[in-house]
């Protein structure tokens, strides 16, 4: 057991992962309780791949399928259930054992409680007692009845008289007795076959027991040989967690600095984004101002040209209307109507009076000489330099943590070497080897004992076979030699031999039956109770419940197994639970509940969950005061932009002129109306002149009005854009500067809180890798390391050998032999009856005429056959 204790000392160090995880979880909980701000939960720890523990391959398959003989086994089990239908008496056995721990004393059984137990036991064994009584009755009465039967026949009674009465139904009786004897003989033959099959099954499977023993011992050796390598693999996988921690430490700038950056960027990046957008707005403002200036120049130049062109066209049209033709009565109204519309040929918007915006353009051009976008990008770069600052300012702490990891790995390695696991397991392997040799040394004796057992069983069956031989030969000779025409005194030699053989079978039946029945009764009581009290409860694991009954072994010891293994009977460890865990091929650590034996929390506190690790990270100080989000040049640029003068532009005057339109009337519409009125005039010079004027007006619209309309649309869009940009421009700039100031204040004054918060999250991530390792170790110890399937295989193999190989076969043997003995009784009766019809009689019935002449009655009398000395 020393090797087990040494083994579990090494395995136990992963058992306290849950408690330590609880301690670790309590630390951030306390910090959060005292925090003034809501903290975000730490990012999930990256899952680690520790691989698979080297698995042991076990050869034993503790499963038995009896094959065709299983039908006989089921028949015997059914018979035993009929004999003993009571459930397993667990409480009764427990009471008997507990009340007789000091030994069985005769005077103790006189106590009332023991008398009650005895009566309960008799009630439970009632079926066996009744059957055993019947068997003993057969054993006692068979030789007695045989002796009396022999004496009675010697006195020519009980069928001993060599005289057979002739009856009318003699043939019917003979046929009935023959059929009954044949049926009895068949059942006896079946019983012999069943018993011989069981006898042969024992010998066959005794040899296969060696294979079970060899595979079980080989599996135990595999268990012992693989366990050290599995433990070594567990300790070696600490390197996986360590390497991941080292990787995060080497990338502390990207990991921790990135977390700090991501926390601060919620305030910093939006403020810089607004400043960057304002830089873009400044460029857009310059473009809009230039567009306004260009459009205004186009409109002012076009206004002068359009005004002169429309005046000339109006004067020319007036001259045309002065034609004498317009004085004609029919033409005069049309000319008057055209003359009334001449005043519409004028400009509507006067862009010449709009003020220029050159001062604003000059101011914006001056502002754009300072590249605000570049200044903001410097702020981005300064803020994005946080990981580098973290990396440079935590060099000493990272070096300290790496040294601590090396120390932890050395402690784990030294702890693994503290216990002589391999020497203990080597001694256990030597013990198995020597035990196997000792067991193999008994194989010749076992074979010899099995041979003697086989001979004894065959001898017992030969007794029955001898009776069967006489019965079969008697039936054969009697049936073949029987002659209906022959009288009882003149029967042939073959028939007489058949009758004598039947009587010989009767004699041997009386001689052997009680001997065989005594053996059957003994085997029935012994192996039948073994089946009901040991094999059945072992197969359904009720036997473990008796062993696991508290205070079963000793009144002061609660549990048997932990008291035997660890001298601590108060551990909640039972044989049944251990068997179930081993049957499921779980680890020995979990099956024996070794976590209750060894407390290594102090070791874990000094190794994987070293508090010094937290102290090191508590000293993390990251100074971010060197980060400048917006230089003074950028601030001045924003302030100057707010005072650039774009807010003093008279946008309403611009929009008022733009909304008036270029001309008072749509020239295209005016030209269409003029052509329509020309169509009302008679053909002539006047009509042609008016059509010429309409064409000239359309040309003016194409050449002058349309370019001015396009410039008007551009001017309108630019003015609206500038108006939108200038709305509350000082307030917008002030908000941007305030946001940047707030972000810089956060970095300078509150960054330490963010650094502390994210450092704790970073430490939790590192500890999470060790948590994964310890949880993996715990799970591996429970299910993969030192898998104890060989232990349950030993129990199952013992059950197979003892119950399936031996007890079931022995039960089947006495079942078949007992059936043969039972059917010997009707065989005796029918053989005696049938032999009368085959044996040659000394006398026979002879019928004579009546002495009274007036009657026809005939009286039989006995008559001996004539003596023939040639016979």
Secondary structure, 3 states (H helix, E strand, C coil): CHHHHHHHHHHHHHCCHHHHHHHHHHHHHHHHHHCCCCCCCCCCCCCCCCCCCCCCCCCCCCCCCCHHHHHHHHHHHHHHHHHCCCCCCHHHHHHHHHHCCCCCCHHHHHCHHHHHHHHHHHHHCHHHHHHHHHHHHHHHHHHHHHHHHHHHHHCCCCCCCCEECCCCCHHHHHHHHHHHHHHHHHHHHHHHHHHHHHHHHHHHHHHHHHHHHHHHHHHHHHHHHHHHHHHHHHHHCHHHHHHHHHHHHHCHHHHHHHHHHHHHHHHHHHHHHHHHHHHHHHHHHHHHHHHHHHHHHHHHHHHHHHHHHHHHHHHHHHHHHCCHHHHCHHHHHHHHHHHHCHHHCCECCCHHHCCCCHHHHHHHHHHHCCCHHHHHHHHHHHHHCHHHHHHHHCHHHHHHHHHHHHHHHHHHHHHHHCCCHHHHHHHHHHHHHHHHHHHHHCHHHHHHHHHHHHHHHHHHHHHHHHHHHHHHHHHHHHHHHCCCCCCHHHCCHHHHHHHHHHHHHHHHHHHHHHHHHHHHHHHHHHHHHHHHHHHHHHHCCHHHHHHCCCCCCECCECCHHHHHHHCCCCCCCCHHHHHHHHHCCCEHHHHCCHHHCCCCHHHHHHCCCCHHHHHHHHCCCCCCCCCCCCCHHHHHHHHHHHCCCCCCCCHHHHHHHHHHCCECCCHHHHHHHHHHHHHCCCCCHHHHHHHHHHHHHHHHHHHHHHHHHHHHHHHHHHHHHHHHHHCCHHHHHHHHHHHHHHHHHHHHHHHHHHHHHHHHHHHHHHHHHHHHHHHHHHHHHHHCCCECHHHHHHHHHHHHHHHHHHHHHHHHHHHHHHHHHHHHHHHHHHHHHHHHHHCCCCEEEEEEECCCCCCCCEEEEEEECCCCCCC
